Amino acid sequence: MARDIDNHLLFEVATEVAHKVGGIYSVLKSKAPVTVAEYRERYTLLGPLHYDSAQIEVEELPVTDPHIKQTLDSMSSKGIRWLYGRWLIEGAPRVLLFDIWSAGHYLNEWKADLWNVAGIPTPDHDSETNDAILLGYLVAWFLVNWFITTVIVLKRRIDVTTIFTTHATLLGRYLCAGSTDFYNNLDKFDVDAEAGKRGIYHRYCIERSATHSADVFTTVSDITAYEAEHLLKRKPDGVLPNGLNVVKFQAVHEFQNLHAIKKAKINEFVKGHFYGNYDFDLDNTLYFFIAGRYDCGFHYYAGKTQSYTVETLKGQAVVKQLESTIGEVQKKVGERLFEYCARYPNTDHHGNDEVPTIDELIKPADRVLLKRRIFALKRDGLPPIVTHNMVDDSTDPVLNHIRRVQLFNKPEDRVKIIFHPEFLNANNPILSLDYDEFVRGCHLGVFPSYYEPWGYTPAECTVMGIPSITTNLSGFGCYMNDLVENPTDYGIYIVDRRMKSVDESINQLTDYMFDFCAKSRRQRINQRNRTERLSVLLDWRSVHSEYSKARLLALKRAYPDYVGEKVVESKMKITRPMSVPGSPRSLLLTPGDLGSLQDANQDISYFELGEEET
């Protein structure tokens, strides 16, 4: 039977389909519109079923495809529960979610099969590994309606072609967490021994097997490709940069107006947090923020919390109450002023002025009410550094670090800090902003990560026109350094954590933040305009072509007789903006300055670097 290569089906498997945990969710959600536009109903996302999130994010649909229905009916007869429907996001892709523990009675059988086929041991106590095995076998069962492992799919001669994309390596995360000189020693690690010492050897084996079994192996950045070559022992076939859905405005001033609107919302929150203890000039205040993993200004993480602190809730409540009272008094004053002025020409003045006195406008009852609100605003002590009651306050690493450097929001502190340990959303009772709205209202994002395979947070800043600090050890930093002549001119500050010592990197980071504070308002506005121009480099409509090349390469390797040559385009480079003086570009290569999938499709050695000039 002839294969229809041009109308192939695309299944994307991930653990965060319709379930927000980390960055993979953002990748899937933002990439869906361009993928659906290319594949239509031939694209389906597969993942585990989480009932709490699925009932909010997924609209259940009847299964109309007879082949899919037959397979799912067969699985249902064996006790497997699943949900098929439409993911309620832009693009509305089809999703198929499996209740993995409805297959829990097959776990030991599948573990034995994994050992027989791949020689991978799997301990009973590792719940994450158990979840991965259940999901992998359920996906394979769905694809071929039989018990076959997804990890070693090529050994089973299944008529599919596979792409494995790693967004980070498991061993890399553990090694970086151990404060090792990671990137300068990548070629020296005994990977089996390092994984064994950390109790993750079985997980490492699964990841490495998936890497070597796929038709095409890709990563999300050049620096992760460099890492994967040494830790997973396979050179990636290409880099698939992460993108975002970019909304372009008709006029430049529109996104600047959005910045002002969202900044005003943050100002309201800051007033409730600080006013009553002391105040400061909000027009002369800059908002820096950091967001990321809990184990890795404003701090924005997801930590273990119990509730909002009483001080935080009270501060917001009394400020809102004061604002409401002033609004009522203003309304009464306006009515009295209008009444007085309207009646003035028709009354016997007896020496009264044309304009009423303050006592005629603000009555004693109004004064009493205002004084009560003002006295309620007064608070003793210092503004809290955290908005929530933490489950384990004494051992929390973020709070302990804040205590160590003694950033307690004292009046004389030039830097004030607020730690918000939960995800933001518009229903938040103290800061009613979604994360992207919050980012728009800030001035600078600070993300000096040591291990950042891509870096969605600085990328999100860029598409919203907000300058950010990143490093040359992040995928995003390397990506921008590769495509932009001088990233600093565009509001992308790249800290050198590769060639500098820790103290030198800290000094460079400090200099970047201090220099940003020294900019005038006009300079910051101009820089935001330049930052927003880079959004085209991160638009899924631009970077999605790399995914198409990866799929083409996978089809070409699996079915060489059916796939012809395709024309692919080359990269462009963004030059310096005309509004700043020129500056030389650093000649230092960051790890993984590599080629692209274009090279792979043209049978060029992907990891071949040019000779260094002497």
N, C-alpha and C positions, 0 to 999 in steps of 0.2 A: 504494500500500500504506500503510495507516494505521501511524503510528509509536506504539510502546508507550513513552511517555515515563516512566511510573511505574516500569517495570522495565528501565531503561537499564543498560548495562554501564559500569563505571568502571575505567579503566586509569590507573595513576599511574606516571609515568616519572621516574626519578632515577638518579644515578650511584652512590649508596651503598646500593642494595638488596642486602641480605645481604653487605655489604662495609663494614666500619667504617673510616672515614677521619676524619670530623668530626661536626658537630652534626646534619647531615641524617640520618645513620644513627639518631640518637636520636629524631628527629622521626618517622621512618617506623616504627621499632620500637615506640615508645610509642603511636602513633596507630592501629596495626593492630587492636587489640582492638575499639575502638569502630567502626571502619570496617567490619570483618568482621561485627560484630553488625548493622549497617545493611544491608550489601549481600550478605552470605553469599558464595556462589560467583560472584556477579557482579563481584567485586572482584579485580583482578590487578595486581601490581606488575611493571614492566618496567625492566630495567637491564642493564649490562654484566656479562659472566661473568668472574669472577676465580676460577680453579680452586682456589687454596689456601683461600680463605674459603668457597667454595661447598660443598666437600666436608665442611665442619664444620657449616655453617648451613642447608643445604638438603637435604631428603629428596626424591629424584627420584620422580616419579609418572607413570603413563601418561596420555597426553592422551585424555580421554574425549569432549570436545566435538567433534563432527564438523567444524564450521566451522574451529575452531582447528587441528585435526589436518590438515585439507586445506591450510591456509595454511602450516603448519610443514613439512609434507612437500614442498610446492612450494619453500620456501626451502632445505630440505636438498638438494634435487636440484640447486640452484645452488651447493652447497658451503658453505652457512651452517650453523655449528654452534650449538646452543642447549641449554639445560637448563630443563626444566619440572618444577616440584615444589612442595613445601610448605616455607615458611620456618619453621624450628624456633624460633619465638618464641610468646609468648602471642597467641592468636587464630589462629595457623597460617594466614596468608594464602597464596594461590597466587602464585607468582612465575614469571616467564619471563625468563631471562637469556641474552643473546646474546654469543657470542664475536665481538667486533666486528672483530678482525683476520682472522677467516675471510672477511670481506667486503673485505679490504684491496685486492683487485684492482679493486674498484669505486670506490676513493677518488677518483681523478682525474676519473672520469666524474661523480661526485656533486659534486665541487668545481666543475666546469664548469656543472652544472645550477644550483648555488647562485648562481653569477655571472650566469647568464642570467635567472634568475627574480628575484633580489633585488639583484643588483649588488654582492655582497659578495666582496671579494678574500680569498683564504686562502693564506698562504705555506706552503711545504712543510716548513719546519723546526719549526713549532709542533705538537708532538705532542698537546697537550691539545685544540687545535682540531680536529686530525684525528680524535681519539677522539670528540669531540662530534658531528662530521659523520657518522661511521660509525654511532654509536648512533642519531642522529636519523633517518637514512635507513632503518636496519633497523627501527626502530619503525614508521615510516610504511609500509614494505613489509609488515610484519606486519598493520597495520590495514587496508590496502586491497589487499594482495597485488600491489603494483606499485611502481615506483620513483617515489616522491613525497617531497618534502621536508616534514618536520614543521614547520620554522620558518615557512614561508610557507603553512601549511596552508589558509588561507581562500581563497587565490588558486586553489587546485586544486578547489574545490567539493566537498570530501569531506564526507560526511554524518556529521560529528561536531561536537561543540561542545567548545571548549577553555578551560581555565583555566591561566594562567601565574602561578605564585607565586614571587616572588624573595625569597630570604632575606638578600640583600645585593646591592649592585651592584659589578661589577668595577671600574669607574672610581672608585667611592667608596673601595674598599680601597686603590687605588694613591694617590689623593690624600691620604688620611689618613696613609699610610705616609711621605709626603713632608713631614710636619710643617706642613701648611697649616692656616689657620684655616677649616676645612672648612664648618661649619654656618653661619657668618656670611657666607660668600661663595658659597653654593650657587647663587644666582641670577645670579652674575657670571661663572661659569666658561664658557669657550669649550670645550664638551665634545669637539668633533671635534679641536681642536688639542691639548687635554690628553691625549686618548687616543693621538693620533699621536705626541706627544713621548715617550710611555712604551712605544711599540711594541705597543700592544694595540688599534689601531683596528679590525682585523678582528673581534676578539672582541667589542668594544663594539658593532659593527654587528649581529652575530648576536644579542646580548642585546637590543638595541633593537628589532630586527625581530620577535623573539619577543614582546616586550612589546606591540607595536602590532598583531600579527596575532591575538592571542588574543581570544576572545569576552569573557572576563573577566580583568582583570589585578589581582592582589592582592599584598600584602606581609605580613610577619609582625608588623609593629609600625607605630605611627603615625609614628615618626621615620624609618623606612625609606620610608614612603609620601611623606613630605616630601622625602626625598632622591631617590626615583625620579621624582617630578614634574619635578624640575629636570634630572636627569642623563639620564633615559630619555625625557623629554618626553611622558609620559602620566600623568594622574592615576589612581592606583589606584582600583578600584571598591570596595575594602574592605580590612579588616585581618583576617588569620587568625592569631590568637595561637597560639603553640606551647603545648602542654600536656604533662602527665606522667601516668603511671598512679599514682594516689594510693591508698595502702593505709591505710584508717582503722582505728584501734585501738579495742577495746571500752572500754578505760580509759586515762586520760591518762598514767598512770605507765608504761605499756608502752613507749612510744617513749623515755621518759626512761631506762628500764632498758637499752634498746638502745644509747643514747648511752654509758652507763657500761661496757657490755660491749665496745663497739668502741674506746672510749678506753683500756681496759685492754690491748687488742691493740697500740695505738699506743705505749703505755707500754713494752711489751716491746721493741718496735723501738728506741725512744729509749734504753733502757738499754743495748742492744747497741751503739748508735752512740756514746754518750757515756761510759758507765761504763768505768773503767779509765784514762781521761784525767782526768776529774773527775766529780763527781755533783752533783745538785741535787734539790730537793724537787718530786717529780712532782705532789703534791697541790696545789702552789702554782704550777703551770705551765699556761699557756693555749696551745692549739694553733690558730694562724692558718694558713690555706693559700690559695694562689692557683693556679688551673688554667686552661689555655687554650691558644691557638695559640702555637707556639714563637716566632713573630715579634711577638708582642704584649707568718718563717714557714716553710711547705712550698711548694716550687714543683713543679708537676705538669704537665709537657709531654711531648710525644713528640719526642725529639731523636735525632741520629745517635750511637749508642753501639756499643762493641765488646763490653764485658762489665762485670760488677760489679767495683768496685775491690777489691784485696786487703784493704785496711783495713776496708771495709764487711763483707765476708764473714767476716773473722777476728773482728771485733767481735761479730757475731751468733753465731758459732760458740762463742766462749769463754764468752759469757753463758749460752747454752743448755747448754753442758757443765757450767758451774757449777751451774745450776739442776738438771740431771739428777743431779749428784753429791750435792747437798744433799738431793734427794729420796731417794736411796739411803741416805744417812746417817740421815735422819729415820726411814726405815722400820726400820733397825737399832736406832736409839735407842728407838723405840716398842716393838719386840719385847723389848729388854732391860729397859725400864721395866716392861712388863707382867709379864715373867718374875720380876723382882725383887719386885714388889708381890704377885704371886700366891703366891709361895713364902714371903713374910715371916712369916705366922702360924705356919708349921710348921718354922721353923728356929731354931737357937740363935743369938741375935742378937749376943751378946758386945759389947754397947754400940753396935751398928750402928743408924743412924737408920732410921725407916720409909721415908724417901725416899732413893734412891741418890745418890751424889755424881756430879758431872759427869765425873770420871775413870772411874767405873764405867759410865757410859753411852756416852761417846765414847772409843774405844780409840785407842792410838797410831797404828795403821794408818789410822784415819779422819782423824786430825789431819794426817797426812802428805798424804793425798789432798786434803783441803781446802786445805792450804797450797799445793799444786801448782796447784790451780785458781785460787786467789787471785793467785798470782804470774803465772800465764798471762794474767790479766785486765789486769795493769798494762801501759800503753802510753805511749810517749813522744810528744811533739808534740801537735798539736791534732786534734780530731775532724774528719774530712773534711767538706767542704761539699757534695760531690756523691757520689752512690752508685755511679756508673758511670764507666768510662773513656770519655771522649768521643773521637770520631773526630778532631775538630780542636779540641783544648782551647784553644789559644792565641788562636783567633779566635772562639770561641763567645761570642755576645753576652750571654747570661745570666751566664756565669762572669766575663766581663770587667767587667760591671756590679757583680757581687759584689766583685770585686777593687778596683774603684774606690772603693766605699764602705767597704772593709776590714771586711766581715763575715766573719771567719775563725773564728768559734766559740771565741773566747778566753774563759777563765773569767770575766773581768770583764764580758763583753758581756751586756747584759740581754736581747738578742735573739739567739737561736741559729737557724741556718738549715740546712735540708737540701734539696738540689735533687735530685729524682728525675725523670730525663728520659725515662722510659718510662711507658706505660700500666700502671696497677695491675691486678692480678688475683689471685685466691685462690691461684694456684700460684706466686706470687712467693716466692723463697727467703728474702728478708729482711723483707718486709712482706706477709704472706699475707692481704690484704684486697682485695675488689673495690672499685671507686671509690666506689660508693654507701655501702658499709660504712665506708670511710675517712672520708667526709664526715660520717657519723653520729657518729664518734668525735671530731671536731674541735669547736672552740668558735665560730669565726668564719671565714667565707669572705670574701676580699678581692678584689674584681673592679672596679677603678677604670678600666675601659676607656674610651678615647676613641671608638673605632668598634666598636659592639656592636649590630648590627641587632635581635637579640633578647636573648640572654644566658641560655643554658641553665644555666650554672653557678650563678648566684644562685637561679634557679628551683628547681634540684635541692636546694639548701640549704633553701629555704622549705618544700618538701613533707616534708622530713625534720626540720623543726623546728630548723634551725640558722640563727642570724642571719647576715646577709651585708651587705657594702658594695657598692653598685653606683653608677651615675651617672645623671644626667638626660639623658645622650646614649645610653643603652642602651634598647632596646625594653622590656626587663623593668622598668627603673626608671620609664619613662614610664607603663607599664601599671599598676604599683602606685601611682604617684602619682595616677593618674586614678581608681582604684577605692577607695583607702584614704585615710581622712581625714588621718591623720598616720602615715606608714609607719614612722618611727623608733620609735614606741611598740610596733610589732609586730616589731622587729628587722630592718627593712629600712632601712639607712642609705644615703641618696641624696646623693652628692657632686655639687655644682653645678659642672659643667665647661662649662656653656653661658654663664653670665653672669659668671663669676669668672675672674680671671687664673690662670695656672699655679700661681704661688706661693700664691694664696688657696685654690685647690682642694687643693693639697698640705697646707696647714695644716688645712683642714677634714677631710681624710682622717686626718691625724695625730690631731686632736681626737677623731674618732669612735673610733679604735683605743684611745687613751688612756682615754677615758671608759668603754669596754667593759672595759678592764683594771681599772678602779676599782670595778666592780660586785662585790657580794658573791655567794657561791655561790647563795644563795636568790634574788637578783635575776636571775641568769642562768637559773635554772630557770624562774622565772615568765616571763621573756622567751621562752624556748624554747616554752613552752606557747602563748603568744600568736602566735609565728611559725608554729607548726604549724596554727593555726586558719585561716591564709590559704591553706592547701593547696587548699581548695575552689575558689578562684579560678583555679587552675592545673590542675584535674582535666580530663582530656579529656572526661569526661562533661558538663562544663559548657561548655567552649570549642568543642567539636566542632560545636555548632549553627551557628557562623559558617561552617564549611566547608559545611554543608548549605545555608545561604543562598547561598553562592557558586555552588554547583552549580545551585540553583534559578534564580539570575539568569542563568547561562550558558544553561540550557535555555530560559528565557523570551526571551532575545535571539535565540537561533537558531531557536526554534520558538514564536513568540508565540501562534499559534492553538491550541497544544496545552497550554499551561501557564496555569493560573488563578492567582488571587491566593492567597497564603498568609499566615497570621498569624504574626508574629514577635514575640519578647519584647524587653523593654528591659533595660538594665543596672541593677544595683544598686550601692550604694556602702557600703563597710564603714566603720562609725563608729569613733571612738576606743574603746579598751578601758576598762572601768570602773576598772581597777586603776591608772591613771596620770592625772595632772592634764591638763586640756584645754590645747591650744595652738593658736594660729591656723594656718590652712593658707596656704601661700604663694600669692600671687596671680599669680606668674609662670607663663606658659604655656611649656611646652617645645615644641620644634619638632614639628609634626604632631599637635596636639590636635584630632583630626578626628572625623568621625561613624563610622558603621558600615555594614555591608551592609544593615542594616535600612533605612537611608535610601535606598540604591540600589534596593532592592526596592519602595520606596514612591515612586520617582521624585523623590526629594529630592536637591538638589545636594550631593554628598558632601563637598566641600571648603568648604562655606559655614560660616564661623565667626561667632560672636556678636560684637556690637560691644563694644569695651572700655569699661569704666566710667571716667569722668573725675572 
